[in-house]
Amino acid sequence: MIAQLTKWASRFFSIGPTLELPVLDLGRWKTIKVQDVRAKEAAVAYASTVLTALHEVENARAAYGADQDRRVWLDLTVAHNRDAWLLARQRYDGGVANFIEVLDAERTLQQNQLLLAESRTAVCDDLIRLYRALAVVGKHESVMGSSASNRERSYPHLAPTTIAERQFVGYP
């Protein structure tokens, strides 16, 4: 190593910055710049797609939660309406109330039962929308290296809660 310091080739040095100018390869630099711009555009488009998918997941999760709350409220309402109808029926049978009260209680019960059925349908639709949105995010996460088990740990509250939802999505 030290012996090489005395050779003629090791006596050259430079101080300060160096400048290299490509004189004959201008086309190559343009191609590289175009490829860099295309890569950046692809990265921005990918990020936009992932953000859109995550936005859809959050919207579907919010709708699912809201419709679940509405379904629970309607379950309670139908139970109270059934009690009111039975009470009105008992009052009519006892001669304390007229039949209009029984009909009114039955009408209210049937209206709320219809709303409950619509709510259950909305919950199932929201669950499907949520699973579709999660599938899109999962597809993008699999490209980035995430696993389905990580996704399940991230969204544990999304499991079907009623027997009808479990049957609808194929749970045992």
C-alpha positions in Angstrom: 0.0 0.0 0.0 2.6 2.5 1.0 4.8 1.5 -1.9 2.1 2.6 -4.3 2.2 6.1 -3.0 5.5 6.8 -4.7 4.3 5.8 -8.2 3.5 8.5 -10.8 -0.3 7.7 -11.0 -0.8 8.5 -7.3 0.6 12.0 -7.6 -2.5 13.5 -9.1 -5.2 14.9 -6.9 -8.0 17.5 -7.1 -9.3 20.0 -4.8 -12.9 21.3 -5.0 -16.0 20.1 -6.6 -15.9 18.2 -9.9 -18.3 18.7 -12.7 -19.3 16.1 -15.3 -21.3 17.2 -18.3 -22.8 14.5 -20.5 -22.2 15.8 -24.0 -23.2 12.9 -26.2 -25.9 11.1 -24.1 -28.7 13.7 -23.9 -31.3 11.2 -25.1 -30.5 8.8 -22.2 -31.0 11.6 -19.6 -34.3 12.5 -21.1 -35.5 8.9 -21.0 -34.4 8.6 -17.4 -36.3 11.8 -16.5 -39.4 10.6 -18.3 -39.2 7.2 -16.5 -38.8 9.0 -13.2 -41.9 11.2 -13.9 -43.9 8.1 -14.9 -42.8 6.3 -11.7 -43.9 9.2 -9.6 -47.2 9.4 -11.4 -47.8 5.7 -10.8 -46.9 6.1 -7.1 -49.3 9.0 -6.8 -52.1 7.1 -8.6 -51.5 4.0 -6.3 -51.5 6.1 -3.2 -54.7 7.8 -4.3 -56.3 4.4 -5.0 -55.3 3.1 -1.6 -56.6 6.2 0.2 -59.9 5.9 -1.7 -60.2 2.3 -0.7 -59.5 3.2 3.0 -62.1 6.0 2.7 -64.6 3.5 1.4 -63.8 1.1 4.3 -64.3 3.9 6.9 -67.6 4.9 5.3 -68.8 1.3 5.1 -67.8 0.7 8.7 -69.6 3.9 9.9 -72.8 2.9 8.0 -72.6 -0.6 9.3 -72.2 0.7 12.9 -75.1 3.2 12.5 -77.4 0.6 11.0 -76.5 -1.9 13.7 -77.4 0.7 16.4 -80.7 1.4 14.5 -81.5 -2.4 14.3 -80.9 -2.8 18.1 -83.1 0.2 18.8 -85.8 -1.2 16.5 -85.5 -4.6 18.2 -86.3 -2.9 21.5 -89.1 -0.8 20.0 -90.8 -3.9 18.5 -90.6 -5.7 21.9 -92.2 -2.6 23.5 -94.8 -2.4 20.8 -95.6 -6.1 21.2 -96.1 -5.5 25.0 -98.3 -2.5 24.2 -100.4 -4.5 21.8 -100.8 -7.4 24.3 -101.8 -4.9 27.0 -104.3 -3.2 24.6 -105.7 -6.6 23.7 -106.1 -7.5 27.4 -107.7 -4.2 28.1 -110.2 -4.8 25.2 -110.9 -8.3 26.4 -111.6 -6.9 29.9 -113.9 -4.3 28.5 -111.8 -1.3 29.6 -110.7 -0.2 26.1 -112.3 0.0 22.7 -111.1 -2.0 19.7 -109.6 1.1 18.0 -106.8 1.1 20.7 -106.0 -2.6 19.8 -106.0 -1.8 16.1 -103.7 1.3 16.7 -101.3 -0.8 18.8 -101.3 -3.5 16.1 -100.7 -1.0 13.3 -97.7 0.5 15.2 -96.3 -2.9 15.9 -96.5 -3.9 12.2 -95.0 -0.7 11.1 -92.0 -1.1 13.4 -91.7 -4.8 12.4 -91.5 -3.6 8.8 -88.8 -1.0 9.7 -86.9 -3.7 11.6 -86.9 -6.0 8.5 -85.7 -3.1 6.4 -83.0 -2.4 9.0 -81.8 -6.0 9.0 -81.5 -5.8 5.2 -79.6 -2.5 5.5 -77.2 -4.1 8.0 -76.6 -7.0 5.6 -76.0 -4.6 2.7 -73.6 -2.6 4.8 -71.7 -5.7 5.8 -71.4 -6.7 2.1 -70.2 -3.2 1.3 -67.7 -3.4 4.1 -66.3 -6.8 3.1 -66.0 -5.6 -0.5 -64.1 -2.5 0.7 -61.9 -4.6 2.9 -61.2 -6.9 0.0 -60.0 -3.9 -2.0 -57.8 -2.7 0.8 -56.6 -6.3 1.4 -55.6 -6.6 -2.3 -53.5 -3.4 -1.9 -52.1 -4.5 1.4 -51.1 -7.9 0.0 -49.0 -6.0 -2.6 -47.4 -4.0 0.3 -46.8 -7.2 2.3 -49.6 -7.2 4.9 -51.4 -10.4 5.8 -55.1 -11.1 6.3 -54.5 -12.0 9.9 -53.2 -8.4 10.5 -56.4 -7.1 8.8 -58.6 -9.3 11.1 -56.7 -8.0 14.1 -57.2 -4.5 12.9 -61.0 -4.9 12.5 -62.2 -7.3 15.2 -65.6 -5.6 15.6 -66.6 -6.4 12.0 -67.6 -10.0 12.7 -71.2 -10.8 12.0 -73.3 -10.5 15.2 -76.6 -12.1 14.4 -77.4 -15.6 13.2 -78.9 -14.2 10.0 -75.7 -12.2 9.3 -73.5 -15.3 10.0 -75.6 -17.4 7.6 -75.6 -14.6 5.0 -71.8 -14.4 4.8 -71.3 -18.1 5.2 -70.2 -18.5 8.8 -71.0 -21.8 10.5 
